[in-house]
Amino acid sequence: MFLSDAYAQTAGSPAAADPTTAMIMQIAPLLIVLVIFYFLLIRPQQRRMKAHQEMIAGVKRGDVVVTSGGLIGKVKSVADDELRVELAPNVEVRVVRGTISDVRAKTEPAPANDSTAS
């Protein structure tokens, strides 16, 4: 009454009996995911970091910079690890070089529409 039927099992395939093949089949998806992560996430991030470090190293007097706090100012002097940035006339702050998030190109103000047309 409480007994269940017993069925015979089929023989396993010869490839499944090899432990090396079974291990490779388990590790292969993990390796594929790691390769995809490297090319889609890690490598582009390393490139961005390298470009950012080069940008920070190339800051010079007169460049317009944006700090990580959102302040925009013009570089007045450059020291080893800090910059003196002018935020407004007669308002200068010292900024650590690593907090620079963007270096904008020097831009001269465009002249007003003072064309000589009559």
Secondary structure, 3 states (H helix, E strand, C coil): CCCCCCCCCCCCCHHHHCHHHHHHHHHHHHHHHHHHHHHHHHHHHHHHHHHHHHHHHCCCCCCEEEECCCCEEEEEEECCCEEEEEEECCEEEEEEHHHEEEEECCCCCCCCCCCCCC
